[in-house]
């Protein structure tokens, strides 16, 4: 539901591949959030234009440099139209591109974070059922927990990046992310997210071990 709500953050009307800015149907104040949304929309239109007219599979394709130049030319033109529409400077529009994404990133990544937490908790409970302290002592369970925490954190970062990528393509309605993937949190904060995934797994295994301890004491 959060992902579906976040999809409404991108305009759906007036999409085209002709580098044309569709006029807005309603008057909006030139707030940072609205300028950010307009800049993101203009960027997507520029990528659509470059893909359709100068992309790798078009007959006009000559080089990646020409593709990027045409995309940037179109984007600058669209930014200028946004600036004119809202009576702001071109710098005001371009500076808002990629900003005000906190709620979007939260909506896209919170479902995966919850799934990761549930999966980590389930695996940690399985570890301590497989290696109960009363039968094997604490060392086997701790070693398996440390090993699987690395596996889980590595896999979690990889899957989380794919999840975020797919969620963002659905939100913007364009399967070609281009350089925009570099703005996703999994690309910007990969080491921090890996550390967070490790900590979540360690907390889960500590809680599972705490629950296993009374059973071990009762058996003893």
Secondary structure, DSSP 8 states (H G I E B T S, - for coil): -HHHHHHTTS--TT--SSS-----SS-----HHHHHHHHHHHHHHHHHHHHHHHSTTSTT---HHHHHHHHHHHHHHHHHHHHHHHT--HHHHHTTTT-S-HHHHHHHHHHHHHHHHHHHHHHHHHHHHHT-HHHH-SHHHHHHHHHHHHHHHHHHHHHHHHHHHHHHHHHHT-S--GGGGGGSHHHHSHHHHHHHHHHHHHHHHHHHHHHHHHHHHHH-
